[in-house]
Amino acid sequence: MPREKEGKPGFEEALKRLEEIVAAMEGGDLPLDQALERYEEGVRLSRLCAATLDDAEKRIEMLAKGGDGKTETRPFTPAAGGDDAGAAAQRPAGKRARDEGMFLL
């Protein structure tokens, strides 16, 4: 992964390490100085994971069948509820029927 080449862990590695940190801190056996170090590391890893997920979301596109029957791509914009169901309900009826052929990549 590109981030690993820059000296930063990849998403999966960062998430695994974050899980290890959480487990160690929940155990309650760490001295205060080590707990603070792990907390700081966890915050950095959490931000890295969030940034990676944000980047991935920006790259997602929806394939939809246009009015002319051809497939077109457009940016994915999630509904406020976190899924596309709410967005479909807000579209005019004509658009809803046309958009039934959507696929996420």
N, C-alpha and C positions, 0 to 999 in steps of 0.2 A: 504494500500500500504506500502511496506517496508520503503520508504522514510519518510512517516508520522510517523512511529515508531521511526525514528532517529531524529525527531523534525523538519524535512524538509517537506514542503507541497508536495503533489502529483502533477503530471503534470497538471491535470485539475484545481486544486485549485490555483496553481502558475500562470497559464495562466489567470484565472479569475481575480486574484489580479493584475496582470500586466496590464490587460485591464482597471481596475479601476484606477490605477496609471496614465496611459496615459490619460484617460478622465479628471482626476483632473488637470493634468499638462496642458493639452490643454485648459482648462477653464481659465487659467491665473489668478486665484484668490488666489493662494497660496503665502504666504510670502516666501522670498528667502530661509530661513533656512529650511522650510518644503519642498520646492521644491527640494532642494539638498538632503534631507533625502529620499524623494520619488524616486528621480533619482537613488540614490545608491541602494535602495531596488529593483528598476526596473532592474538595471544591474544584481544584484544577481539572481533575478527570471528569467531573460532572459537567463543567463548562465545555470541555472538549467533546464529550458525547452529545451535548445539546447542539453545539455548532455543527457537528457532523450530520445530525438528524435534520437540522435546518437546511443544510446544503442539499441533502438528499430530497427533501420536500420540494425545493425549488426546481429540481431536475425532473420531477414527475410531470408527465403530460397526459392528458386524456385524449383518447381517440374517439371521435364521434362521427356519426353519419350525418352529413350536411343535407340541406334541402334538395340538392341536386343528386343525392344518392351516393356521392363520393365520400370517402373517409377523409377527415381532416383532423389535425391536432390542434389543441389549445391548452394553455396552462391550467393546471389543476388548482382550484381554489376551494379548500374545504369549507363546509358549512359551519356555522357557529357551534353546532352540536358535535362536530368532530367527524361526521360522516356526510356522504353526498345525498342522503335521503331528504334532508331538510331543503337542500338546494333544488332538488327535483320538484318538491311540492311548491316552491316559490316561482317556478317557471310557468309561463302561460301554457295552456293545455296543448296547443299546437306544437310547441317546442318539446314538451314532455314526451309525446309519442315519437317524435323524430329522434330524441336522444336515447331511446331505449337500447340502441346498439353500442353503448359506450363500453370501453375497456380501459383499465388502468395498466400502464406499463411499469 
